[in-house]
Amino acid sequence: MGMVIRPQDRGCDWASTSQSWLDRELATCDFADQRLGRRFRTILEQIGSGVGKTIPLACQDWANTKAAYRFFSNDRISEREILGGHLQSTRDRTKAAHGPILVLHDTTEFSFQRENPKSIGLTHKTTFKRDKTGALRAHTTCGILMHSSLAITTDGLPLGLAAIKFWTRKKFKGTNALKRKINPTRVPIEKKESVRWLQNLRQASELIDDPGRCIHIGDRESDIYELFCLAQILGTHFLVRTCVDRLAGGGDHTIADEMDETGVKGLHRIEVQNKYGNPIEAVLKIKYRRIRVLPPIGKQKRYPGLVLTVIHAQERGRRRGKIEWKLITDLPVRSRQDAIEKLEWYALRWKIEVFHKILKSGCRAEESKLRTAERLVNLISVFCILSWRIFWMTMINRSAPEASPTLALTRMEISVLDKLVKEKDAKQPRRTTLSHYLTKIARLGGYLARANDPPPGNMVIWRGMSRLTDLTLGAIAVRGKCG
C-alpha cells in the first residue's frame, strides 16, 4: 500500500524541469488584477529568500515594503487568492502520486501582543495572569486560529495543503454557563465551531479527484459522529483517535464493552524514547473489532448507525507515559498486519504539527506587527506556501533521494552549489542526485554531513535555503556586471 513518487513518470507535470517551483505554485493563481499577481510573485520571492525575517528586512527598501503592506491590506486579496495556485498544485501532485493519500487535519493558534486586540480577535481565555502589581487577573489571548489539512503520502512526503480555514472568536462570556444548561451533543454541528472539521473534509475530498484514495486522519478532537457520516456520503475514508465511548450494537451496551470482550490479536514491537531520550523497545498489544456504532441519543433520528472498525493498541508493562491508542475507522481490518498499517498511518499525524512548527518557529508568524486579522491571515497564507516548500524539501530528500535536482532547484542554484560548496571527498565522482544537492544546502545551514549523522531537518534546510538565495542573487549580479 506504500506510495511511490516517480517524477519521471508521464503525467507528472509538477515535476517538469522547465519550470521552477515558484512557476508551478503560481501557475493557476487567479487575482482580480494582473498587477496583484505580479506583486504576489515578488512578495513570495522576497519573503522566501529571507524566511523568518521581518517584511522590511525581506523587502530591503521602502518602495517594496510599502507595496507589500498595500498588498496584504488590499480588500480584493484573501487567503483564497493567495493559496489558490498552491491548492491546485497539491491536486496535481496527488494525481502524480501512487497509492492512498493521507490527509492530516489539525488546529493551531497564532497569538499576538496588541494594545487593541479588537482588530484581530480572540483565541482563548487563560485562568489567571499576573498584572504589574503582582495580582492575579483573568487574561484573554489575542490571536487567530487556523484549521489546516495537509496531504501526504504513506511515506510521509507532504504534497501540500488540501484545505484551510482561519477564524477568530469574539467573546467567551456565558459559554460555560450555557454548557451546564444544554447538552453539547444535542446542539447541531452547524452551530458549533467543530463544523470546521466537516468543512475541511469536504473541501479536501473535492480538491482530490478520487476521494476514495483519501484517508482523513485526526486526533481526539475529530472524534465527531457527523464527520463519520459525511465521509460515507462523500465516498472517502477516515482514521481518527477516539475518545467517546459510544453506544454499540442494539444500544444496550457500548464500544468499550465489546472491546473488553475482544482478545488480543497480536503483538507489535516499536522503538520509542525513554525520559532520557534514549531509544527503547516497546511491545504493543493489538485488538481490533468490527462494531455497529450508534449516533448520540439526541441525534439518532438524523443520523444512521454505522459499521466501523475499532483498533486498540496498548503498551505492555508499567512504563510511565506508556502508549495507549484507541482508533476508529471505516477501513477494513482483517488481520494483525492491517491493524499495524493503520497504526503506522496514524503515527504520521505528527507531521502536520511539524508543518505548524515551521510556520511559527521558522517563518516566525507570531512576530508579525500587522494590525488587523485580515492582513495577518494574508501573511500567514504566504507563510503556508513557504513552510510547505521547506517541509517538502526536507522529506523529498528521504523519499526520492535519486530524483533529479531540478525537481526542487533552479539550474542557477545548482550551479552556485557546485561552485561554492565543495565535495566532501574530491576523489569521488560528482553526484547529480537531488539528495546530494539538498545535503549541500543543509551544509550551508550548519549541517555537518558526517557519516553517522541523521538526514538534515527542517531548521538547517530553511537556514541553508536562505543563504543559497543570497548567494544566487550575488552570482546573478556578478554575471550581469561581467556581461
Secondary structure, DSSP 8 states (H G I E B T S, - for coil): ------TTSTT-GGG-TTS-HHHHHHTT---SSHHHHHHHHHHHHHHHHTTTS-HHHHH-SHHHHHHHHHHHH-TT--HHHHHHHHHHHHHHHHHHS-S-EEEEEEEEEEEE--S-GGGT-EEEEEEEEE-TTS-EEEEEEEEEEEEEEEEE-TT--EEEEEEEEEE-B---TTHHHHHHHS-GGGS-GGGSTTHHHHHHHHHHHHHSS-GGGEEEEE-GGG--HHHHHHHHHHT-EEEEE-----EETTTTEEHHHHHHTS---EEEEEEEE-TTS-EEEEEEEEEEEEEEE---GGGTTTS--EEEEEEEEEESS--TT--EEEEEESS---SHHHHHHHHHHHHTTHHHHHHHHIIIIIS-GGG----SHHHHHHHHHHHHHHHHHHHHHHHHHHH-TTS-GGGTS-HHHHHHHHHHS--S-TTS----SHHHHHHHHHHHTT----TT-----HHHHHHHHHHHHHHHHHHHHHHHHH-
